[in-house]
Amino acid sequence: MMHVSGHKTQKTFMDCIKPASEEITNEMKLADELEAQVPL
């Protein structure tokens, strides 16, 4: 995967990946909170 993205070290690759995974986690939390607010 690093070869395709052009990253030379694992650190630079992980620095690029981490913000994306944190954003996905935040979006999942928000969706869960919104779902909890919907009355059944």
CHARMM-style PDB file with segment names, atoms N, HN, CA, C and O in Angstrom:
ATOM      1  N   MET     1       0.829  -1.190   0.000  1.00  0.00      PROA
ATOM      2  CA  MET     1       0.000   0.000   0.000  1.00  0.00      PROA
ATOM      3  C   MET     1       0.876   1.258   0.000  1.00  0.00      PROA
ATOM      4  O   MET     1       0.568   2.233  -0.686  1.00  0.00      PROA
ATOM      5  N   MET     2       1.956   1.233   0.763  1.00  0.00      PROA
ATOM      6  HN  MET     2       2.207   0.441   1.320  1.00  0.00      PROA
ATOM      7  CA  MET     2       2.851   2.400   0.807  1.00  0.00      PROA
ATOM      8  C   MET     2       3.460   2.665  -0.570  1.00  0.00      PROA
ATOM      9  O   MET     2       3.626   3.816  -0.973  1.00  0.00      PROA
ATOM     10  N   HSD     3       3.782   1.617  -1.267  1.00  0.00      PROA
ATOM     11  HN  HSD     3       3.647   0.681  -0.939  1.00  0.00      PROA
ATOM     12  CA  HSD     3       4.388   1.779  -2.592  1.00  0.00      PROA
ATOM     13  C   HSD     3       3.426   2.496  -3.534  1.00  0.00      PROA
ATOM     14  O   HSD     3       3.832   3.362  -4.310  1.00  0.00      PROA
ATOM     15  N   VAL     4       2.160   2.132  -3.461  1.00  0.00      PROA
ATOM     16  HN  VAL     4       1.830   1.429  -2.831  1.00  0.00      PROA
ATOM     17  CA  VAL     4       1.151   2.742  -4.332  1.00  0.00      PROA
ATOM     18  C   VAL     4       0.932   4.206  -3.966  1.00  0.00      PROA
ATOM     19  O   VAL     4       0.789   5.053  -4.848  1.00  0.00      PROA
ATOM     20  N   SER     5       0.904   4.509  -2.651  1.00  0.00      PROA
ATOM     21  HN  SER     5       1.020   3.821  -1.935  1.00  0.00      PROA
ATOM     22  CA  SER     5       0.631   5.880  -2.217  1.00  0.00      PROA
ATOM     23  C   SER     5       1.858   6.788  -2.311  1.00  0.00      PROA
ATOM     24  O   SER     5       1.735   8.010  -2.240  1.00  0.00      PROA
ATOM     25  N   GLY     6       3.047   6.184  -2.473  1.00  0.00      PROA
ATOM     26  HN  GLY     6       3.146   5.191  -2.531  1.00  0.00      PROA
ATOM     27  CA  GLY     6       4.261   6.973  -2.628  1.00  0.00      PROA
ATOM     28  C   GLY     6       4.977   7.302  -1.333  1.00  0.00      PROA
ATOM     29  O   GLY     6       5.955   8.049  -1.344  1.00  0.00      PROA
ATOM     30  N   HSD     7       4.509   6.759  -0.215  1.00  0.00      PROA
ATOM     31  HN  HSD     7       3.715   6.152  -0.207  1.00  0.00      PROA
ATOM     32  CA  HSD     7       5.167   7.012   1.066  1.00  0.00      PROA
ATOM     33  C   HSD     7       6.428   6.158   1.170  1.00  0.00      PROA
ATOM     34  O   HSD     7       6.431   4.984   0.802  1.00  0.00      PROA
ATOM     35  N   LYS     8       7.487   6.763   1.673  1.00  0.00      PROA
ATOM     36  HN  LYS     8       7.484   7.718   1.972  1.00  0.00      PROA
ATOM     37  CA  LYS     8       8.770   6.060   1.758  1.00  0.00      PROA
ATOM     38  C   LYS     8       8.964   5.361   3.099  1.00  0.00      PROA
ATOM     39  O   LYS     8       9.657   4.346   3.171  1.00  0.00      PROA
ATOM     40  N   THR     9       8.359   5.891   4.164  1.00  0.00      PROA
ATOM     41  HN  THR     9       7.796   6.716   4.106  1.00  0.00      PROA
ATOM     42  CA  THR     9       8.508   5.271   5.481  1.00  0.00      PROA
ATOM     43  C   THR     9       7.131   4.955   6.063  1.00  0.00      PROA
ATOM     44  O   THR     9       6.122   5.551   5.686  1.00  0.00      PROA
ATOM     45  N   GLN    10       7.124   4.008   6.985  1.00  0.00      PROA
ATOM     46  HN  GLN    10       7.944   3.524   7.291  1.00  0.00      PROA
ATOM     47  CA  GLN    10       5.872   3.638   7.629  1.00  0.00      PROA
ATOM     48  C   GLN    10       5.325   4.813   8.451  1.00  0.00      PROA
ATOM     49  O   GLN    10       4.111   4.997   8.535  1.00  0.00      PROA
ATOM     50  N   LYS    11       6.213   5.603   9.052  1.00  0.00      PROA
ATOM     51  HN  LYS    11       7.199   5.454   8.983  1.00  0.00      PROA
ATOM     52  CA  LYS    11       5.773   6.743   9.865  1.00  0.00      PROA
ATOM     53  C   LYS    11       4.989   7.750   9.020  1.00  0.00      PROA
ATOM     54  O   LYS    11       3.923   8.203   9.436  1.00  0.00      PROA
ATOM     55  N   THR    12       5.500   8.101   7.851  1.00  0.00      PROA
ATOM     56  HN  THR    12       6.367   7.734   7.514  1.00  0.00      PROA
ATOM     57  CA  THR    12       4.782   9.068   7.021  1.00  0.00      PROA
ATOM     58  C   THR    12       3.448   8.492   6.536  1.00  0.00      PROA
ATOM     59  O   THR    12       2.457   9.211   6.416  1.00  0.00      PROA
ATOM     60  N   PHE    13       3.442   7.205   6.266  1.00  0.00      PROA
ATOM     61  HN  PHE    13       4.247   6.621   6.364  1.00  0.00      PROA
ATOM     62  CA  PHE    13       2.209   6.541   5.845  1.00  0.00      PROA
ATOM     63  C   PHE    13       1.179   6.581   6.974  1.00  0.00      PROA
ATOM     64  O   PHE    13       0.020   6.924   6.743  1.00  0.00      PROA
ATOM     65  N   MET    14       1.593   6.234   8.187  1.00  0.00      PROA
ATOM     66  HN  MET    14       2.535   5.956   8.375  1.00  0.00      PROA
ATOM     67  CA  MET    14       0.691   6.222   9.334  1.00  0.00      PROA
ATOM     68  C   MET    14       0.223   7.634   9.684  1.00  0.00      PROA
ATOM     69  O   MET    14      -0.923   7.823  10.091  1.00  0.00      PROA
ATOM     70  N   ASP    15       1.097   8.619   9.529  1.00  0.00      PROA
ATOM     71  HN  ASP    15       2.029   8.466   9.199  1.00  0.00      PROA
ATOM     72  CA  ASP    15       0.708  10.006   9.786  1.00  0.00      PROA
ATOM     73  C   ASP    15      -0.400  10.441   8.829  1.00  0.00      PROA
ATOM     74  O   ASP    15      -1.244  11.263   9.185  1.00  0.00      PROA
ATOM     75  N   CYS    16      -0.395   9.897   7.636  1.00  0.00      PROA
ATOM     76  HN  CYS    16       0.291   9.229   7.348  1.00  0.00      PROA
ATOM     77  CA  CYS    16      -1.417  10.222   6.637  1.00  0.00      PROA
ATOM     78  C   CYS    16      -2.713   9.460   6.921  1.00  0.00      PROA
ATOM     79  O   CYS    16      -3.804  10.004   6.751  1.00  0.00      PROA
ATOM     80  N   ILE    17      -2.596   8.216   7.348  1.00  0.00      PROA
ATOM     81  HN  ILE    17      -1.710   7.774   7.486  1.00  0.00      PROA
ATOM     82  CA  ILE    17      -3.763   7.359   7.583  1.00  0.00      PROA
ATOM     83  C   ILE    17      -4.505   7.745   8.861  1.00  0.00      PROA
ATOM     84  O   ILE    17      -5.736   7.728   8.881  1.00  0.00      PROA
ATOM     85  N   LYS    18      -3.787   8.089   9.917  1.00  0.00      PROA
ATOM     86  HN  LYS    18      -2.788   8.102   9.901  1.00  0.00      PROA
ATOM     87  CA  LYS    18      -4.395   8.328  11.231  1.00  0.00      PROA
ATOM     88  C   LYS    18      -5.512   9.365  11.208  1.00  0.00      PROA
ATOM     89  O   LYS    18      -6.583   9.086  11.748  1.00  0.00      PROA
ATOM     90  N   PRO    19      -5.328  10.544  10.614  1.00  0.00      PROA
ATOM     91  CA  PRO    19      -6.426  11.524  10.608  1.00  0.00      PROA
ATOM     92  C   PRO    19      -7.693  10.978   9.933  1.00  0.00      PROA
ATOM     93  O   PRO    19      -8.806  11.284  10.362  1.00  0.00      PROA
ATOM     94  N   ALA    20      -7.525  10.188   8.898  1.00  0.00      PROA
ATOM     95  HN  ALA    20      -6.621   9.939   8.550  1.00  0.00      PROA
ATOM     96  CA  ALA    20      -8.682   9.629   8.205  1.00  0.00      PROA
ATOM     97  C   ALA    20      -9.437   8.663   9.102  1.00  0.00      PROA
ATOM     98  O   ALA    20     -10.667   8.685   9.134  1.00  0.00      PROA
ATOM     99  N   SER    21      -8.723   7.820   9.828  1.00  0.00      PROA
ATOM    100  HN  SER    21      -7.724   7.802   9.801  1.00  0.00      PROA
ATOM    101  CA  SER    21      -9.397   6.868  10.705  1.00  0.00      PROA
ATOM    102  C   SER    21     -10.067   7.578  11.873  1.00  0.00      PROA
ATOM    103  O   SER    21     -11.135   7.158  12.319  1.00  0.00      PROA
ATOM    104  N   GLU    22      -9.457   8.643  12.374  1.00  0.00      PROA
ATOM    105  HN  GLU    22      -8.590   8.984  12.012  1.00  0.00      PROA
ATOM    106  CA  GLU    22     -10.074   9.407  13.455  1.00  0.00      PROA
ATOM    107  C   GLU    22     -11.348  10.099  12.963  1.00  0.00      PROA
ATOM    108  O   GLU    22     -12.330  10.187  13.700  1.00  0.00      PROA
ATOM    109  N   GLU    23     -11.336  10.579  11.741  1.00  0.00      PROA
ATOM    110  HN  GLU    23     -10.539  10.508  11.142  1.00  0.00      PROA
ATOM    111  CA  GLU    23     -12.514  11.237  11.175  1.00  0.00      PROA
ATOM    112  C   GLU    23     -13.662  10.235  11.026  1.00  0.00      PROA
ATOM    113  O   GLU    23     -14.813  10.559  11.319  1.00  0.00      PROA
ATOM    114  N   ILE    24     -13.353   9.040  10.578  1.00  0.00      PROA
ATOM    115  HN  ILE    24     -12.418   8.777  10.339  1.00  0.00      PROA
ATOM    116  CA  ILE    24     -14.374   8.001  10.440  1.00  0.00      PROA
ATOM    117  C   ILE    24     -14.962   7.653  11.801  1.00  0.00      PROA
ATOM    118  O   ILE    24     -16.175   7.489  11.934  1.00  0.00      PROA
ATOM    119  N   THR    25     -14.102   7.539  12.815  1.00  0.00      PROA
ATOM    120  HN  THR    25     -13.117   7.671  12.707  1.00  0.00      PROA
ATOM    121  CA  THR    25     -14.565   7.241  14.167  1.00  0.00      PROA
ATOM    122  C   THR    25     -15.499   8.335  14.670  1.00  0.00      PROA
ATOM    123  O   THR    25     -16.541   8.038  15.253  1.00  0.00      PROA
ATOM    124  N   ASN    26     -15.143   9.576  14.454  1.00  0.00      PROA
ATOM    125  HN  ASN    26     -14.297   9.818  13.980  1.00  0.00      PROA
ATOM    126  CA  ASN    26     -15.980  10.694  14.886  1.00  0.00      PROA
ATOM    127  C   ASN    26     -17.331  10.688  14.170  1.00  0.00      PROA
ATOM    128  O   ASN    26     -18.360  10.960  14.789  1.00  0.00      PROA
ATOM    129  N   GLU    27     -17.335  10.382  12.883  1.00  0.00      PROA
ATOM    130  HN  GLU    27     -16.499  10.161  12.380  1.00  0.00      PROA
ATOM    131  CA  GLU    27     -18.581  10.336  12.127  1.00  0.00      PROA
ATOM    132  C   GLU    27     -19.475   9.201  12.615  1.00  0.00      PROA
ATOM    133  O   GLU    27     -20.696   9.349  12.662  1.00  0.00      PROA
ATOM    134  N   MET    28     -18.877   8.075  12.974  1.00  0.00      PROA
ATOM    135  HN  MET    28     -17.885   7.955  12.936  1.00  0.00      PROA
ATOM    136  CA  MET    28     -19.652   6.946  13.491  1.00  0.00      PROA
ATOM    137  C   MET    28     -20.273   7.290  14.844  1.00  0.00      PROA
ATOM    138  O   MET    28     -21.421   6.936  15.111  1.00  0.00      PROA
ATOM    139  N   LYS    29     -19.517   7.976  15.690  1.00  0.00      PROA
ATOM    140  HN  LYS    29     -18.584   8.263  15.472  1.00  0.00      PROA
ATOM    141  CA  LYS    29     -20.049   8.399  16.990  1.00  0.00      PROA
ATOM    142  C   LYS    29     -21.219   9.355  16.804  1.00  0.00      PROA
ATOM    143  O   LYS    29     -22.238   9.231  17.483  1.00  0.00      PROA
ATOM    144  N   LEU    30     -21.078  10.303  15.893  1.00  0.00      PROA
ATOM    145  HN  LEU    30     -20.250  10.405  15.342  1.00  0.00      PROA
ATOM    146  CA  LEU    30     -22.130  11.269  15.631  1.00  0.00      PROA
ATOM    147  C   LEU    30     -23.386  10.564  15.114  1.00  0.00      PROA
ATOM    148  O   LEU    30     -24.493  10.871  15.556  1.00  0.00      PROA
ATOM    149  N   ALA    31     -23.223   9.639  14.196  1.00  0.00      PROA
ATOM    150  HN  ALA    31     -22.324   9.391  13.837  1.00  0.00      PROA
ATOM    151  CA  ALA    31     -24.365   8.900  13.652  1.00  0.00      PROA
ATOM    152  C   ALA    31     -25.059   8.108  14.753  1.00  0.00      PROA
ATOM    153  O   ALA    31     -26.288   8.038  14.785  1.00  0.00      PROA
ATOM    154  N   ASP    32     -24.291   7.516  15.648  1.00  0.00      PROA
ATOM    155  HN  ASP    32     -23.293   7.573  15.622  1.00  0.00      PROA
ATOM    156  CA  ASP    32     -24.856   6.761  16.758  1.00  0.00      PROA
ATOM    157  C   ASP    32     -25.645   7.682  17.689  1.00  0.00      PROA
ATOM    158  O   ASP    32     -26.731   7.321  18.144  1.00  0.00      PROA
ATOM    159  N   GLU    33     -25.110   8.861  17.972  1.00  0.00      PROA
ATOM    160  HN  GLU    33     -24.228   9.155  17.603  1.00  0.00      PROA
ATOM    161  CA  GLU    33     -25.798   9.831  18.830  1.00  0.00      PROA
ATOM    162  C   GLU    33     -27.099  10.303  18.190  1.00  0.00      PROA
ATOM    163  O   GLU    33     -28.117  10.435  18.869  1.00  0.00      PROA
ATOM    164  N   LEU    34     -27.066  10.557  16.886  1.00  0.00      PROA
ATOM    165  HN  LEU    34     -26.239  10.450  16.334  1.00  0.00      PROA
ATOM    166  CA  LEU    34     -28.267  11.003  16.189  1.00  0.00      PROA
ATOM    167  C   LEU    34     -29.324   9.897  16.175  1.00  0.00      PROA
ATOM    168  O   LEU    34     -30.512  10.170  16.342  1.00  0.00      PROA
ATOM    169  N   GLU    35     -28.899   8.677  15.981  1.00  0.00      PROA
ATOM    170  HN  GLU    35     -27.933   8.456  15.846  1.00  0.00      PROA
ATOM    171  CA  GLU    35     -29.822   7.540  15.974  1.00  0.00      PROA
ATOM    172  C   GLU    35     -30.472   7.364  17.348  1.00  0.00      PROA
ATOM    173  O   GLU    35     -31.647   7.008  17.440  1.00  0.00      PROA
ATOM    174  N   ALA    36     -29.724   7.609  18.393  1.00  0.00      PROA
ATOM    175  HN  ALA    36     -28.770   7.899  18.318  1.00  0.00      PROA
ATOM    176  CA  ALA    36     -30.238   7.471  19.754  1.00  0.00      PROA
ATOM    177  C   ALA    36     -31.320   8.523  20.036  1.00  0.00      PROA
ATOM    178  O   ALA    36     -32.170   8.316  20.901  1.00  0.00      PROA
ATOM    179  N   GLN    37     -31.293   9.628  19.325  1.00  0.00      PROA
ATOM    180  HN  GLN    37     -30.603   9.796  18.622  1.00  0.00      PROA
ATOM    181  CA  GLN    37     -32.256  10.705  19.533  1.00  0.00      PROA
ATOM    182  C   GLN    37     -33.580  10.462  18.794  1.00  0.00      PROA
ATOM    183  O   GLN    37     -34.583  11.107  19.101  1.00  0.00      PROA
ATOM    184  N   VAL    38     -33.590   9.555  17.841  1.00  0.00      PROA
ATOM    185  HN  VAL    38     -32.775   9.031  17.592  1.00  0.00      PROA
ATOM    186  CA  VAL    38     -34.791   9.286  17.060  1.00  0.00      PROA
ATOM    187  C   VAL    38     -35.727   8.402  17.873  1.00  0.00      PROA
ATOM    188  O   VAL    38     -35.343   7.300  18.264  1.00  0.00      PROA
ATOM    189  N   PRO    39     -36.953   8.866  18.136  1.00  0.00      PROA
ATOM    190  CA  PRO    39     -37.889   8.031  18.901  1.00  0.00      PROA
ATOM    191  C   PRO    39     -38.345   6.831  18.077  1.00  0.00      PROA
ATOM    192  O   PRO    39     -38.536   6.926  16.864  1.00  0.00      PROA
ATOM    193  N   LEU    40     -38.510   5.734  18.739  1.00  0.00      PROA
ATOM    194  HN  LEU    40     -38.354   5.656  19.723  1.00  0.00      PROA
ATOM    195  CA  LEU    40     -38.961   4.517  18.041  1.00  0.00      PROA
ATOM    196  C   LEU    40     -40.458   4.427  17.989  1.00  0.00      PROA
ATOM    197  OT1 LEU    40     -41.000   3.468  17.439  1.00  0.00      PROA
TER     198      LEU     40
END
